[in-house]
């Protein structure tokens, strides 16, 4: 049986995205979301505004999330 390409789980304020390109664990608060990202390009934590909805806009893809963070927050997050 083939593994699904993406695995997404949402439980309250915690969201988990796992795929072959990496993983994102998002802790969502009222104003900010804290993204714990593990991928080939980046391992670390990013803080983004919750209202920006970057993970959904990136179609739940780890590389696209990193690209959107870089374009939305050019001076870091």
Secondary structure, 3 states (H helix, E strand, C coil): CCCCCEEEEEECCEEEEEECCEEEEEEECCCEEEEEEEECCCEEEEEEEHHHCHHHHCCCCHHHHHHHHHHHCCCCC
